[in-house]
Amino acid sequence: MFETTLERALWTLSEKDVAGERPFTEKMTTEAQFKMLAEGSSKLSEKCNSILKTAADTAYRSQ
């Protein structure tokens, strides 16, 4: 469940439509996915990006 939610978050952050395609996240390592989540998006607020970074860091440490 967590991996599916993480992948959807990354698709949203990257603004890529993956409908009908093999998602780019399938080729990524877990570490790379957490790194991308931690980077956030320039379209989000500083506070939101801070929350994403904290969540990514916590998830990475608990794996």
N, C-alpha and C positions, 0 to 999 in steps of 0.2 A: 504494500500500500504506500509506504513512504517513497519508494523509488518511483512509482507512477506519479505521485504528486510532485516530486522533485523534477521529473522530466517535464511535466506540464508547466511548472513554474519557469523552467529554462526556455521552453518554447515561447512563453509569453514575454519574458525578458528580452529575448532575441527578436521578437516580433516576426517569427517565421511561421508560415502556415504549413503545417505538416500533413494536412489532409491528403490522402492518396499517395503519400510518399513514405519512404523509410526514414524515420526521424534521425537527425544528426546525433542525437544523444545516445543512440544505441552503440555507437562506436567509441564513446567517451568512457574513460575510467571514472570510477566513483570520485577519486581525488580531483579530476578535471571538472566534474559536475559541481562539486562543492566549491571549487575555485570560481567557476562562472557565477554561481549563486552569490558568493561573497562580493563579487565585483558590482552586482546590482545593475542599475541603469541610470543614465543621465536624466531620464525623464521622471525619475522618482525623487522624492525629497531626501534630504540628508538623513533625516530620522528613519525613513523607510529603508534606505540603503544600509544604515547602521544595524537595523533589525535583521536584514537579510544576512549581513556579515556575521552577526552573532549567532544566528541559526546555523549557518554553514560551518562556522568554526566549532560549534557544539556538536553538530552531527558528525563532523570529521573526527573529532576526538573520541566520540563514543562508538565508533565502528569497530 
